[in-house]
Amino acid sequence: MLIIRTVQKMQAYSKEMRRKGKRTGFVPTMGALHEGHLSLIRRARKDNDLVVVSIFVNPCQFGPREDFKKYPRNFKHDASLCKNERVDCIFYPAVQEMYPGNYKTFISVEGLSDALCGKSRPGHFRGVATVVAKLFNIIQPDNAYFGQKDAQQSVIIKKMAADLNMPVSIKVIPTVRDKDGLALSSRNRYLSVREKQDAKVLSQALKLARLLVDGGQRSAQRVAERMKQLIQKKKSLKIEYISLVDADNLVPLTRISGSCIIALAAKVGKTRLIDNLIIRGVS
């Protein structure tokens, strides 16, 4: 398994692999790898000749009061997991390598970036779109893999790739959960035992939403209200939003139809968690 730290060497490696006709699958990460990341890597391994994983904690997607400095970093552990999954190459650049001192260019996907999490995290998706575009340009993958847990991110990356004619296929892989239903996240390690127990109410609220929709409920407001009532039973949780939006354009729905993302964000103690459910084919 190669570990490449510079853009120039990564581009040279990618160019050589394309010359040899290798089909490349790419998994962008910020490290602190868990089973959710590994599910993306395994899918990439299944679909492609070559698997590249990036590990880069991107400062441009963190707000001034967010957890950039304390975000979990353990490259040795991450590299060991990648090696076990037969990853061919890890791209592991420094911040200065990705954003040299004269860096001036950013990408903003209008409209989509301001919804849901974008309301409380201004500039977050500008940072996400920028770094993913840079990684696509550096690695030139055929396929790129993202987790459904970050549903808004996936919608934004798909739109960016389509609008900018990027020759990469975006694959969105189902959310991986623990035995209690909590969506796996690198930030889950911030939770105390009690907070982790309380946090499982988030997935329970999504299950309730599915039951309501399957039972014929079509009012987005009523579904959100029932979810809110359930979550508020846990005093350690503070709801940031519960929103039902169109799965393609993230426009809020009043009546549930077609394909819908039921998304939520909440603080559990000091830790912000997100989760979602996609319901398709609703008439």
TORKOL-4160 file (C-alpha; in steps of 0.2 Angstrom, whole numbers, padded with zeros to 4 digits, m for minus):
283
<pt num="1" X="0000" Y="0000" Z="0000"/>
<pt num="2" X="0007" Y="0017" Z="m0005"/>
<pt num="3" X="0006" Y="0032" Z="0005"/>
<pt num="4" X="0008" Y="0048" Z="m0005"/>
<pt num="5" X="0009" Y="0065" Z="0003"/>
<pt num="6" X="0011" Y="0077" Z="m0011"/>
<pt num="7" X="m0001" Y="0083" Z="m0025"/>
<pt num="8" X="0013" Y="0081" Z="m0038"/>
<pt num="9" X="0016" Y="0063" Z="m0034"/>
<pt num="10" X="m0002" Y="0059" Z="m0032"/>
<pt num="11" X="m0006" Y="0066" Z="m0049"/>
<pt num="12" X="0009" Y="0056" Z="m0057"/>
<pt num="13" X="0003" Y="0040" Z="m0049"/>
<pt num="14" X="m0015" Y="0043" Z="m0055"/>
<pt num="15" X="m0009" Y="0047" Z="m0073"/>
<pt num="16" X="0002" Y="0031" Z="m0073"/>
<pt num="17" X="m0013" Y="0020" Z="m0067"/>
<pt num="18" X="m0024" Y="0027" Z="m0080"/>
<pt num="19" X="m0011" Y="0024" Z="m0093"/>
<pt num="20" X="m0011" Y="0006" Z="m0088"/>
<pt num="21" X="m0030" Y="0005" Z="m0090"/>
<pt num="22" X="m0034" Y="0004" Z="m0071"/>
<pt num="23" X="m0051" Y="0008" Z="m0066"/>
<pt num="24" X="m0050" Y="0019" Z="m0050"/>
<pt num="25" X="m0062" Y="0020" Z="m0035"/>
<pt num="26" X="m0059" Y="0034" Z="m0023"/>
<pt num="27" X="m0065" Y="0036" Z="m0005"/>
<pt num="28" X="m0062" Y="0053" Z="0003"/>
<pt num="29" X="m0061" Y="0054" Z="0022"/>
<pt num="30" X="m0055" Y="0064" Z="0036"/>
<pt num="31" X="m0048" Y="0049" Z="0045"/>
<pt num="32" X="m0054" Y="0042" Z="0061"/>
<pt num="33" X="m0060" Y="0028" Z="0051"/>
<pt num="34" X="m0074" Y="0017" Z="0057"/>
<pt num="35" X="m0085" Y="0003" Z="0049"/>
<pt num="36" X="m0095" Y="0016" Z="0039"/>
<pt num="37" X="m0079" Y="0021" Z="0030"/>
<pt num="38" X="m0074" Y="0003" Z="0028"/>
<pt num="39" X="m0091" Y="m0001" Z="0020"/>
<pt num="40" X="m0086" Y="0012" Z="0006"/>
<pt num="41" X="m0069" Y="0005" Z="0004"/>
<pt num="42" X="m0076" Y="m0013" Z="0002"/>
<pt num="43" X="m0088" Y="m0007" Z="m0011"/>
<pt num="44" X="m0074" Y="0002" Z="m0020"/>
<pt num="45" X="m0063" Y="m0013" Z="m0019"/>
<pt num="46" X="m0077" Y="m0023" Z="m0027"/>
<pt num="47" X="m0081" Y="m0011" Z="m0041"/>
<pt num="48" X="m0063" Y="m0006" Z="m0046"/>
<pt num="49" X="m0046" Y="m0011" Z="m0051"/>
<pt num="50" X="m0038" Y="0002" Z="m0039"/>
<pt num="51" X="m0044" Y="0009" Z="m0023"/>
<pt num="52" X="m0037" Y="0026" Z="m0017"/>
<pt num="53" X="m0042" Y="0033" Z="0000"/>
<pt num="54" X="m0038" Y="0051" Z="0005"/>
<pt num="55" X="m0036" Y="0056" Z="0023"/>
<pt num="56" X="m0037" Y="0075" Z="0026"/>
<pt num="57" X="m0045" Y="0085" Z="0039"/>
<pt num="58" X="m0051" Y="0099" Z="0029"/>
<pt num="59" X="m0050" Y="0116" Z="0038"/>
<pt num="60" X="m0061" Y="0125" Z="0026"/>
<pt num="61" X="m0076" Y="0115" Z="0031"/>
<pt num="62" X="m0075" Y="0119" Z="0050"/>
<pt num="63" X="m0082" Y="0135" Z="0057"/>
<pt num="64" X="m0072" Y="0146" Z="0069"/>
<pt num="65" X="m0080" Y="0138" Z="0085"/>
<pt num="66" X="m0081" Y="0120" Z="0078"/>
<pt num="67" X="m0069" Y="0105" Z="0082"/>
<pt num="68" X="m0055" Y="0106" Z="0069"/>
<pt num="69" X="m0041" Y="0106" Z="0082"/>
<pt num="70" X="m0048" Y="0092" Z="0092"/>
<pt num="71" X="m0055" Y="0082" Z="0078"/>
<pt num="72" X="m0049" Y="0064" Z="0081"/>
<pt num="73" X="m0033" Y="0060" Z="0071"/>
<pt num="74" X="m0024" Y="0043" Z="0072"/>
<pt num="75" X="m0016" Y="0040" Z="0055"/>
<pt num="76" X="m0007" Y="0024" Z="0060"/>
<pt num="77" X="m0023" Y="0016" Z="0065"/>
<pt num="78" X="m0032" Y="0022" Z="0049"/>
<pt num="79" X="m0018" Y="0016" Z="0038"/>
<pt num="80" X="m0019" Y="m0001" Z="0047"/>
<pt num="81" X="m0037" Y="m0003" Z="0043"/>
<pt num="82" X="m0034" Y="0003" Z="0025"/>
<pt num="83" X="m0021" Y="m0010" Z="0023"/>
<pt num="84" X="m0032" Y="m0024" Z="0030"/>
<pt num="85" X="m0045" Y="m0019" Z="0016"/>
<pt num="86" X="m0032" Y="m0020" Z="0002"/>
<pt num="87" X="m0032" Y="m0001" Z="m0001"/>
<pt num="88" X="m0019" Y="0002" Z="m0015"/>
<pt num="89" X="m0015" Y="0020" Z="m0010"/>
<pt num="90" X="m0018" Y="0033" Z="0004"/>
<pt num="91" X="m0017" Y="0051" Z="m0001"/>
<pt num="92" X="m0012" Y="0060" Z="0015"/>
<pt num="93" X="m0007" Y="0078" Z="0011"/>
<pt num="94" X="m0003" Y="0092" Z="0024"/>
<pt num="95" X="m0015" Y="0107" Z="0024"/>
<pt num="96" X="m0001" Y="0118" Z="0016"/>
<pt num="97" X="0000" Y="0105" Z="0002"/>
<pt num="98" X="m0019" Y="0107" Z="m0002"/>
<pt num="99" X="m0020" Y="0126" Z="0002"/>
<pt num="100" X="m0004" Y="0134" Z="m0001"/>
<pt num="101" X="m0001" Y="0152" Z="0005"/>
<pt num="102" X="m0008" Y="0161" Z="m0010"/>
<pt num="103" X="m0024" Y="0150" Z="m0012"/>
<pt num="104" X="m0039" Y="0160" Z="m0018"/>
<pt num="105" X="m0052" Y="0148" Z="m0026"/>
<pt num="106" X="m0068" Y="0141" Z="m0019"/>
<pt num="107" X="m0083" Y="0132" Z="m0025"/>
<pt num="108" X="m0101" Y="0135" Z="m0020"/>
<pt num="109" X="m0116" Y="0125" Z="m0025"/>
<pt num="110" X="m0129" Y="0138" Z="m0024"/>
<pt num="111" X="m0146" Y="0135" Z="m0015"/>
<pt num="112" X="m0141" Y="0117" Z="m0010"/>
<pt num="113" X="m0128" Y="0123" Z="0002"/>
<pt num="114" X="m0139" Y="0134" Z="0012"/>
<pt num="115" X="m0152" Y="0121" Z="0017"/>
<pt num="116" X="m0153" Y="0109" Z="0032"/>
<pt num="117" X="m0135" Y="0109" Z="0040"/>
<pt num="118" X="m0130" Y="0124" Z="0029"/>
<pt num="119" X="m0141" Y="0136" Z="0039"/>
<pt num="120" X="m0131" Y="0133" Z="0055"/>
<pt num="121" X="m0114" Y="0130" Z="0047"/>
<pt num="122" X="m0112" Y="0144" Z="0035"/>
<pt num="123" X="m0097" Y="0140" Z="0023"/>
<pt num="124" X="m0096" Y="0122" Z="0028"/>
<pt num="125" X="m0102" Y="0115" Z="0011"/>
<pt num="126" X="m0092" Y="0128" Z="0002"/>
<pt num="127" X="m0077" Y="0120" Z="0010"/>
<pt num="128" X="m0083" Y="0102" Z="0006"/>
<pt num="129" X="m0086" Y="0106" Z="m0012"/>
<pt num="130" X="m0069" Y="0114" Z="m0014"/>
<pt num="131" X="m0059" Y="0100" Z="m0006"/>
<pt num="132" X="m0069" Y="0087" Z="m0015"/>
<pt num="133" X="m0067" Y="0095" Z="m0032"/>
<pt num="134" X="m0048" Y="0097" Z="m0029"/>
<pt num="135" X="m0047" Y="0078" Z="m0024"/>
<pt num="136" X="m0056" Y="0073" Z="m0040"/>
<pt num="137" X="m0044" Y="0084" Z="m0050"/>
<pt num="138" X="m0029" Y="0076" Z="m0041"/>
<pt num="139" X="m0034" Y="0058" Z="m0041"/>
<pt num="140" X="m0045" Y="0058" Z="m0057"/>
<pt num="141" X="m0056" Y="0043" Z="m0051"/>
<pt num="142" X="m0069" Y="0034" Z="m0061"/>
<pt num="143" X="m0080" Y="0031" Z="m0046"/>
<pt num="144" X="m0081" Y="0040" Z="m0029"/>
<pt num="145" X="m0090" Y="0034" Z="m0014"/>
<pt num="146" X="m0099" Y="0043" Z="m0001"/>
<pt num="147" X="m0110" Y="0038" Z="0014"/>
<pt num="148" X="m0129" Y="0041" Z="0015"/>
<pt num="149" X="m0127" Y="0048" Z="0032"/>
<pt num="150" X="m0121" Y="0064" Z="0025"/>
<pt num="151" X="m0136" Y="0065" Z="0013"/>
<pt num="152" X="m0135" Y="0084" Z="0010"/>
<pt num="153" X="m0116" Y="0082" Z="0006"/>
<pt num="154" X="m0120" Y="0068" Z="m0007"/>
<pt num="155" X="m0133" Y="0079" Z="m0016"/>
<pt num="156" X="m0121" Y="0094" Z="m0017"/>
<pt num="157" X="m0107" Y="0083" Z="m0023"/>
<pt num="158" X="m0118" Y="0075" Z="m0036"/>
<pt num="159" X="m0124" Y="0092" Z="m0042"/>
<pt num="160" X="m0106" Y="0099" Z="m0042"/>
<pt num="161" X="m0099" Y="0085" Z="m0053"/>
<pt num="162" X="m0114" Y="0086" Z="m0065"/>
<pt num="163" X="m0113" Y="0105" Z="m0067"/>
<pt num="164" X="m0094" Y="0105" Z="m0069"/>
<pt num="165" X="m0094" Y="0090" Z="m0081"/>
<pt num="166" X="m0083" Y="0080" Z="m0070"/>
<pt num="167" X="m0080" Y="0063" Z="m0077"/>
<pt num="168" X="m0083" Y="0053" Z="m0061"/>
<pt num="169" X="m0098" Y="0043" Z="m0055"/>
<pt num="170" X="m0104" Y="0047" Z="m0038"/>
<pt num="171" X="m0109" Y="0031" Z="m0028"/>
<pt num="172" X="m0119" Y="0034" Z="m0012"/>
<pt num="173" X="m0118" Y="0019" Z="0000"/>
<pt num="174" X="m0131" Y="0015" Z="0014"/>
<pt num="175" X="m0128" Y="0022" Z="0032"/>
<pt num="176" X="m0119" Y="0009" Z="0044"/>
<pt num="177" X="m0127" Y="0009" Z="0061"/>
<pt num="178" X="m0122" Y="0001" Z="0078"/>
<pt num="179" X="m0133" Y="m0012" Z="0086"/>
<pt num="180" X="m0144" Y="0001" Z="0094"/>
<pt num="181" X="m0147" Y="0010" Z="0077"/>
<pt num="182" X="m0135" Y="0025" Z="0080"/>
<pt num="183" X="m0127" Y="0030" Z="0064"/>
<pt num="184" X="m0108" Y="0028" Z="0064"/>
<pt num="185" X="m0099" Y="0044" Z="0065"/>
<pt num="186" X="m0081" Y="0049" Z="0069"/>
<pt num="187" X="m0089" Y="0061" Z="0082"/>
<pt num="188" X="m0098" Y="0047" Z="0091"/>
<pt num="189" X="m0082" Y="0045" Z="0101"/>
<pt num="190" X="m0085" Y="0062" Z="0110"/>
<pt num="191" X="m0101" Y="0054" Z="0118"/>
<pt num="192" X="m0102" Y="0048" Z="0135"/>
<pt num="193" X="m0110" Y="0031" Z="0139"/>
<pt num="194" X="m0126" Y="0040" Z="0144"/>
<pt num="195" X="m0126" Y="0052" Z="0129"/>
<pt num="196" X="m0123" Y="0037" Z="0117"/>
<pt num="197" X="m0138" Y="0028" Z="0125"/>
<pt num="198" X="m0149" Y="0044" Z="0123"/>
<pt num="199" X="m0143" Y="0047" Z="0105"/>
<pt num="200" X="m0151" Y="0031" Z="0099"/>
<pt num="201" X="m0168" Y="0040" Z="0099"/>
<pt num="202" X="m0163" Y="0049" Z="0083"/>
<pt num="203" X="m0164" Y="0033" Z="0073"/>
<pt num="204" X="m0180" Y="0028" Z="0083"/>
<pt num="205" X="m0187" Y="0045" Z="0077"/>
<pt num="206" X="m0183" Y="0040" Z="0059"/>
<pt num="207" X="m0191" Y="0023" Z="0061"/>
<pt num="208" X="m0207" Y="0031" Z="0068"/>
<pt num="209" X="m0207" Y="0043" Z="0052"/>
<pt num="210" X="m0206" Y="0028" Z="0041"/>
<pt num="211" X="m0220" Y="0019" Z="0050"/>
<pt num="212" X="m0231" Y="0035" Z="0048"/>
<pt num="213" X="m0228" Y="0037" Z="0030"/>
<pt num="214" X="m0230" Y="0019" Z="0027"/>
<pt num="215" X="m0247" Y="0020" Z="0036"/>
<pt num="216" X="m0253" Y="0034" Z="0024"/>
<pt num="217" X="m0247" Y="0050" Z="0033"/>
<pt num="218" X="m0243" Y="0063" Z="0020"/>
<pt num="219" X="m0241" Y="0079" Z="0030"/>
<pt num="220" X="m0223" Y="0083" Z="0032"/>
<pt num="221" X="m0227" Y="0094" Z="0047"/>
<pt num="222" X="m0236" Y="0081" Z="0056"/>
<pt num="223" X="m0222" Y="0068" Z="0054"/>
<pt num="224" X="m0209" Y="0081" Z="0060"/>
<pt num="225" X="m0220" Y="0085" Z="0075"/>
<pt num="226" X="m0221" Y="0066" Z="0080"/>
<pt num="227" X="m0202" Y="0064" Z="0078"/>
<pt num="228" X="m0200" Y="0080" Z="0089"/>
<pt num="229" X="m0211" Y="0073" Z="0103"/>
<pt num="230" X="m0201" Y="0057" Z="0103"/>
<pt num="231" X="m0184" Y="0065" Z="0103"/>
<pt num="232" X="m0188" Y="0078" Z="0116"/>
<pt num="233" X="m0191" Y="0064" Z="0129"/>
<pt num="234" X="m0172" Y="0064" Z="0130"/>
<pt num="235" X="m0167" Y="0079" Z="0140"/>
<pt num="236" X="m0149" Y="0078" Z="0135"/>
<pt num="237" X="m0154" Y="0081" Z="0116"/>
<pt num="238" X="m0157" Y="0098" Z="0109"/>
<pt num="239" X="m0165" Y="0098" Z="0091"/>
<pt num="240" X="m0157" Y="0109" Z="0078"/>
<pt num="241" X="m0169" Y="0104" Z="0064"/>
<pt num="242" X="m0181" Y="0091" Z="0058"/>
<pt num="243" X="m0184" Y="0093" Z="0040"/>
<pt num="244" X="m0193" Y="0084" Z="0026"/>
<pt num="245" X="m0186" Y="0089" Z="0009"/>
<pt num="246" X="m0186" Y="0083" Z="m0009"/>
<pt num="247" X="m0172" Y="0071" Z="m0012"/>
<pt num="248" X="m0165" Y="0079" Z="m0027"/>
<pt num="249" X="m0166" Y="0098" Z="m0024"/>
<pt num="250" X="m0168" Y="0099" Z="m0005"/>
<pt num="251" X="m0183" Y="0110" Z="m0006"/>
<pt num="252" X="m0194" Y="0108" Z="0010"/>
<pt num="253" X="m0210" Y="0098" Z="0007"/>
<pt num="254" X="m0227" Y="0101" Z="0014"/>
<pt num="255" X="m0234" Y="0085" Z="0007"/>
<pt num="256" X="m0224" Y="0070" Z="0006"/>
<pt num="257" X="m0223" Y="0063" Z="m0012"/>
<pt num="258" X="m0210" Y="0056" Z="m0024"/>
<pt num="259" X="m0193" Y="0054" Z="m0016"/>
<pt num="260" X="m0190" Y="0062" Z="0001"/>
<pt num="261" X="m0176" Y="0064" Z="0013"/>
<pt num="262" X="m0181" Y="0065" Z="0031"/>
<pt num="263" X="m0166" Y="0073" Z="0039"/>
<pt num="264" X="m0162" Y="0079" Z="0057"/>
<pt num="265" X="m0148" Y="0087" Z="0067"/>
<pt num="266" X="m0147" Y="0087" Z="0086"/>
<pt num="267" X="m0134" Y="0091" Z="0099"/>
<pt num="268" X="m0131" Y="0077" Z="0112"/>
<pt num="269" X="m0123" Y="0086" Z="0126"/>
<pt num="270" X="m0109" Y="0096" Z="0116"/>
<pt num="271" X="m0109" Y="0084" Z="0101"/>
<pt num="272" X="m0118" Y="0088" Z="0085"/>
<pt num="273" X="m0125" Y="0073" Z="0076"/>
<pt num="274" X="m0135" Y="0071" Z="0060"/>
<pt num="275" X="m0145" Y="0057" Z="0053"/>
<pt num="276" X="m0158" Y="0054" Z="0039"/>
<pt num="277" X="m0169" Y="0042" Z="0030"/>
<pt num="278" X="m0174" Y="0042" Z="0012"/>
<pt num="279" X="m0191" Y="0037" Z="0007"/>
<pt num="280" X="m0194" Y="0034" Z="m0012"/>
<pt num="281" X="m0209" Y="0031" Z="m0023"/>
<pt num="282" X="m0222" Y="0039" Z="m0012"/>
<pt num="283" X="m0238" Y="0043" Z="m0020"/>
